[in-house]
Amino acid sequence: MTEQVTFWFDVACPFCWQTSRWMKEVQKVRDIDVEWVPMSLAVLNDGRDLPADYAAAMEANWGPARVFAKVKEERPDQVDALYTAMGTLVHPGGEGHKQGYGAYDEIIAKALAEVGLPEHFAEVANTTECDDLLRGFHAKAIEAVGDDVGTPVVALNGTAFFGPVITRVPEGEEAGELFDHAVGLASYPYFFELKRTRTEDPQVR
C-alpha cells in the first residue's frame, strides 16, 4: 500500500531540511507519495514579540516562502525540485541565517534558474501579492497539527505531527525503518507526543 505523506516546510529551517532529506531517502526504499506544501515561520511568528536578531531572520523568511506559495499554486509539480535546489544553497551551501527583507533574493533567483522556472516567480518575494495564498497553505498545517509547532509539519496517512525532528539523515533501510516507526505511531489515534532535549545541532552535509 502506498503511504500518503504531506510535508509542510519552510526552506530556511535547518531542522526541516534534515527531515526533508530523510523523506527523500525514504522514497528510495518505501512506496510513498509525498506532497510538498509551503508553510512559513514568518507567518507563525507574525505579531509576536521577538528578539531583534530573530525578528530580522523572520523578515528574510517572507521572501522564499512567498515564492514557494506562488509555485505551489501555479506549478505544483516543481515544488519538490525547487525546495531541493533552494535548500541545497541555503543549508549545505552555507547561505542560510539571512536577516532583513530581500536577503534571499539572489538565492531565489539561482534556484528558480536551476529548475527551469521563469524569473517572474521571484517578483512576489518582496510584495504582499501572495501573502493570502501563503497564509492559506500555512493554515492547513496548523489546522492539521495545532499551533504549538514549528517546521516541519508532516502528515502520515492523514495524521499530522510537528516533526520528526532529526539532526542526522539516515540512509537506506535505516531511513525506511524510521519511517515505518513513525507511521506506526501515527496509526494510534491517542498518541500525540514524544520529546527529549536535543544534544546536537543539525549535521548538514
C-alpha positions as a Markdown table, in Angstrom:
| # | Residue | x | y | z |
|---|---|---|---|---|
| 1 | Met | 0.0 | 0.0 | 0.0 |
| 2 | Thr | 1.3 | 3.5 | -0.9 |
| 3 | Glu | 1.8 | 5.6 | 2.2 |
| 4 | Gln | 0.5 | 9.1 | 1.8 |
| 5 | Val | 2.7 | 11.9 | 3.2 |
| 6 | Thr | 2.0 | 15.7 | 3.3 |
| 7 | Phe | 5.2 | 17.6 | 4.1 |
| 8 | Trp | 4.8 | 21.3 | 5.1 |
| 9 | Phe | 8.2 | 23.1 | 5.0 |
| 10 | Asp | 10.0 | 26.4 | 5.4 |
| 11 | Val | 13.1 | 26.4 | 3.3 |
| 12 | Ala | 15.1 | 28.4 | 5.9 |
| 13 | Cys | 14.7 | 25.9 | 8.7 |
| 14 | Pro | 17.7 | 23.6 | 9.1 |
| 15 | Phe | 15.7 | 21.0 | 11.1 |
| 16 | Cys | 13.0 | 21.0 | 8.4 |
| 17 | Trp | 15.8 | 20.4 | 5.8 |
| 18 | Gln | 17.2 | 17.4 | 7.7 |
| 19 | Thr | 13.7 | 15.8 | 7.9 |
| 20 | Ser | 13.0 | 16.5 | 4.2 |
| 21 | Arg | 16.3 | 14.8 | 3.2 |
| 22 | Trp | 15.3 | 11.8 | 5.3 |
| 23 | Met | 12.0 | 11.8 | 3.4 |
| 24 | Lys | 13.9 | 11.8 | 0.1 |
| 25 | Glu | 15.8 | 8.8 | 1.4 |
| 26 | Val | 12.6 | 7.1 | 2.3 |
| 27 | Gln | 11.3 | 7.5 | -1.2 |
| 28 | Lys | 14.1 | 5.2 | -2.4 |
| 29 | Val | 13.1 | 2.3 | -0.1 |
| 30 | Arg | 9.4 | 2.6 | 0.6 |
| 31 | Asp | 6.3 | 3.1 | -1.5 |
| 32 | Ile | 5.3 | 6.6 | -0.5 |
| 33 | Asp | 3.6 | 9.6 | -2.2 |
| 34 | Val | 4.8 | 12.9 | -0.9 |
| 35 | Glu | 3.0 | 16.2 | -1.4 |
| 36 | Trp | 5.3 | 19.2 | -0.6 |
| 37 | Val | 3.5 | 22.2 | 0.7 |
| 38 | Pro | 4.9 | 25.6 | 1.9 |
| 39 | Met | 4.3 | 26.9 | 5.4 |
| 40 | Ser | 6.1 | 29.8 | 7.0 |
| 41 | Leu | 7.9 | 30.6 | 10.2 |
| 42 | Ala | 7.4 | 34.2 | 9.4 |
| 43 | Val | 3.7 | 33.7 | 9.4 |
| 44 | Leu | 3.9 | 31.6 | 12.5 |
| 45 | Asn | 5.7 | 34.4 | 14.4 |
| 46 | Asp | 3.8 | 37.3 | 12.8 |
| 47 | Gly | 2.9 | 39.7 | 15.6 |
| 48 | Arg | 4.9 | 38.1 | 18.3 |
| 49 | Asp | 7.4 | 39.9 | 20.4 |
| 50 | Leu | 10.7 | 38.5 | 19.2 |
| 51 | Pro | 14.4 | 39.2 | 19.9 |
| 52 | Ala | 15.8 | 41.6 | 17.3 |
| 53 | Asp | 18.0 | 39.1 | 15.5 |
| 54 | Tyr | 15.2 | 36.5 | 15.2 |
| 55 | Ala | 12.8 | 39.2 | 14.1 |
| 56 | Ala | 15.3 | 40.1 | 11.3 |
| 57 | Ala | 15.5 | 36.4 | 10.3 |
| 58 | Met | 11.7 | 36.2 | 10.1 |
| 59 | Glu | 11.7 | 39.3 | 7.8 |
| 60 | Ala | 14.1 | 37.5 | 5.5 |
| 61 | Asn | 12.0 | 34.3 | 5.5 |
| 62 | Trp | 9.0 | 36.0 | 3.9 |
| 63 | Gly | 10.7 | 36.1 | 0.5 |
| 64 | Pro | 11.3 | 32.5 | -0.2 |
| 65 | Ala | 8.0 | 31.4 | 1.4 |
| 66 | Arg | 6.0 | 33.7 | -0.8 |
| 67 | Val | 7.8 | 32.3 | -3.9 |
| 68 | Phe | 7.0 | 28.8 | -2.8 |
| 69 | Ala | 3.4 | 29.7 | -2.3 |
| 70 | Lys | 3.2 | 31.0 | -5.9 |
| 71 | Val | 4.9 | 28.0 | -7.3 |
| 72 | Lys | 2.7 | 25.6 | -5.3 |
| 73 | Glu | -0.4 | 27.4 | -6.8 |
| 74 | Glu | 0.8 | 27.6 | -10.4 |
| 75 | Arg | 3.4 | 24.9 | -10.8 |
| 76 | Pro | 2.9 | 22.3 | -8.0 |
| 77 | Asp | 4.9 | 19.7 | -9.8 |
| 78 | Gln | 8.0 | 21.8 | -9.3 |
| 79 | Val | 7.8 | 22.5 | -5.6 |
| 80 | Asp | 9.9 | 19.4 | -4.7 |
| 81 | Ala | 12.6 | 20.3 | -7.1 |
| 82 | Leu | 12.7 | 23.9 | -6.1 |
| 83 | Tyr | 12.9 | 23.0 | -2.4 |
| 84 | Thr | 15.8 | 20.8 | -3.1 |
| 85 | Ala | 17.6 | 23.4 | -5.2 |
| 86 | Met | 17.0 | 26.3 | -2.8 |
| 87 | Gly | 17.5 | 24.2 | 0.3 |
| 88 | Thr | 20.8 | 22.9 | -1.0 |
| 89 | Leu | 22.0 | 26.5 | -1.5 |
| 90 | Val | 20.8 | 27.6 | 2.0 |
| 91 | His | 22.0 | 24.6 | 4.0 |
| 92 | Pro | 24.9 | 22.6 | 2.6 |
| 93 | Gly | 25.8 | 25.7 | 0.6 |
| 94 | Gly | 26.0 | 27.8 | 3.7 |
| 95 | Glu | 23.7 | 30.6 | 2.5 |
| 96 | Gly | 21.3 | 30.4 | 5.5 |
| 97 | His | 20.8 | 32.6 | 8.5 |
| 98 | Lys | 19.8 | 35.6 | 6.4 |
| 99 | Gln | 18.4 | 38.7 | 8.0 |
| 100 | Gly | 16.2 | 41.5 | 6.6 |
| 101 | Tyr | 13.7 | 41.8 | 3.8 |
| 102 | Gly | 15.1 | 40.7 | 0.4 |
| 103 | Ala | 18.0 | 38.8 | 1.9 |
| 104 | Tyr | 17.2 | 35.7 | -0.1 |
| 105 | Asp | 16.7 | 37.4 | -3.4 |
| 106 | Glu | 19.9 | 36.1 | -5.0 |
| 107 | Ile | 19.3 | 32.6 | -3.8 |
| 108 | Ile | 15.7 | 32.6 | -5.0 |
| 109 | Ala | 16.9 | 33.7 | -8.5 |
| 110 | Lys | 19.6 | 31.0 | -8.6 |
| 111 | Ala | 17.2 | 28.2 | -7.5 |
| 112 | Leu | 14.5 | 29.2 | -10.0 |
| 113 | Ala | 17.0 | 29.2 | -12.8 |
| 114 | Glu | 18.4 | 25.8 | -11.7 |
| 115 | Val | 15.0 | 24.1 | -12.0 |
| 116 | Gly | 13.9 | 26.0 | -15.1 |
| 117 | Leu | 11.2 | 28.1 | -13.6 |
| 118 | Pro | 10.5 | 31.6 | -15.0 |
| 119 | Glu | 12.2 | 34.6 | -13.4 |
| 120 | His | 8.8 | 36.3 | -12.7 |
| 121 | Phe | 8.2 | 33.9 | -9.8 |
| 122 | Ala | 10.8 | 35.9 | -7.9 |
| 123 | Glu | 8.9 | 39.1 | -8.2 |
| 124 | Val | 6.5 | 38.1 | -5.4 |
| 125 | Ala | 9.3 | 37.7 | -2.8 |
| 126 | Asn | 9.2 | 41.3 | -1.7 |
| 127 | Thr | 5.5 | 42.1 | -2.2 |
| 128 | Thr | 2.3 | 41.0 | -0.3 |
| 129 | Glu | 0.8 | 39.6 | -3.5 |
| 130 | Cys | 0.9 | 36.0 | -2.4 |
| 131 | Asp | 0.5 | 36.5 | 1.4 |
| 132 | Asp | -3.1 | 35.3 | 1.5 |
| 133 | Leu | -2.1 | 32.3 | -0.5 |
| 134 | Leu | 0.9 | 31.6 | 1.8 |
| 135 | Arg | -1.3 | 32.0 | 4.9 |
| 136 | Gly | -3.8 | 29.6 | 3.4 |
| 137 | Phe | -1.2 | 26.9 | 2.9 |
| 138 | His | 0.2 | 27.6 | 6.4 |
| 139 | Ala | -3.2 | 27.5 | 8.0 |
| 140 | Lys | -3.8 | 23.9 | 6.6 |
| 141 | Ala | -0.7 | 22.8 | 8.5 |
| 142 | Ile | -1.8 | 24.5 | 11.7 |
| 143 | Glu | -5.3 | 23.1 | 11.3 |
| 144 | Ala | -3.8 | 19.6 | 11.0 |
| 145 | Val | -1.5 | 19.8 | 14.0 |
| 146 | Gly | -2.3 | 22.7 | 16.3 |
| 147 | Asp | -0.4 | 26.0 | 16.8 |
| 148 | Asp | 2.3 | 24.9 | 19.3 |
| 149 | Val | 4.7 | 23.9 | 16.5 |
| 150 | Gly | 7.5 | 24.9 | 14.2 |
| 151 | Thr | 8.6 | 23.2 | 11.0 |
| 152 | Pro | 8.3 | 20.7 | 9.6 |
| 153 | Val | 4.8 | 19.5 | 9.9 |
| 154 | Val | 4.4 | 16.1 | 8.5 |
| 155 | Ala | 1.1 | 14.2 | 7.9 |
| 156 | Leu | 1.4 | 10.4 | 7.7 |
| 157 | Asn | -1.7 | 8.9 | 6.1 |
| 158 | Gly | -3.7 | 11.9 | 7.3 |
| 159 | Thr | -2.3 | 12.1 | 10.9 |
| 160 | Ala | -0.1 | 15.2 | 11.3 |
| 161 | Phe | 2.8 | 15.9 | 13.7 |
| 162 | Phe | 5.4 | 18.6 | 14.3 |
| 163 | Gly | 8.5 | 16.6 | 13.2 |
| 164 | Pro | 10.0 | 14.1 | 13.3 |
| 165 | Val | 12.9 | 16.4 | 14.4 |
| 166 | Ile | 16.2 | 14.8 | 13.5 |
| 167 | Thr | 19.7 | 16.1 | 13.4 |
| 168 | Arg | 21.2 | 13.5 | 11.1 |
| 169 | Val | 19.8 | 12.0 | 7.9 |
| 170 | Pro | 19.5 | 8.2 | 7.9 |
| 171 | Glu | 20.0 | 6.4 | 4.6 |
| 172 | Gly | 18.9 | 3.2 | 3.0 |
| 173 | Glu | 16.9 | 0.7 | 5.1 |
| 174 | Glu | 17.6 | 2.8 | 8.3 |
| 175 | Ala | 15.6 | 5.6 | 6.7 |
| 176 | Gly | 12.8 | 3.2 | 5.9 |
| 177 | Glu | 12.8 | 1.7 | 9.4 |
| 178 | Leu | 12.5 | 5.2 | 11.0 |
| 179 | Phe | 9.6 | 5.9 | 8.6 |
| 180 | Asp | 7.9 | 2.6 | 9.5 |
| 181 | His | 8.1 | 3.5 | 13.2 |
| 182 | Ala | 6.7 | 7.0 | 12.6 |
| 183 | Val | 3.8 | 5.6 | 10.5 |
| 184 | Gly | 3.2 | 3.0 | 13.3 |
| 185 | Leu | 2.9 | 5.7 | 16.0 |
| 186 | Ala | 0.7 | 7.8 | 13.7 |
| 187 | Ser | -1.7 | 4.9 | 13.5 |
| 188 | Tyr | -2.7 | 5.2 | 17.1 |
| 189 | Pro | -5.3 | 7.9 | 17.5 |
| 190 | Tyr | -4.4 | 8.5 | 21.1 |
| 191 | Phe | -0.7 | 9.0 | 20.5 |
| 192 | Phe | 0.3 | 12.7 | 20.5 |
| 193 | Glu | 3.9 | 13.4 | 21.6 |
| 194 | Leu | 7.4 | 12.2 | 22.3 |
| 195 | Lys | 10.1 | 14.7 | 23.1 |
| 196 | Arg | 13.5 | 15.0 | 24.6 |
| 197 | Thr | 16.2 | 17.7 | 24.8 |
| 198 | Arg | 18.4 | 17.9 | 21.8 |
| 199 | Thr | 22.1 | 17.4 | 22.4 |
| 200 | Glu | 23.4 | 18.3 | 18.9 |
| 201 | Asp | 22.6 | 20.7 | 16.0 |
| 202 | Pro | 21.7 | 19.5 | 12.5 |
| 203 | Gln | 24.6 | 17.7 | 10.9 |
| 204 | Val | 24.0 | 19.1 | 7.4 |
| 205 | Arg | 26.1 | 17.7 | 4.6 |
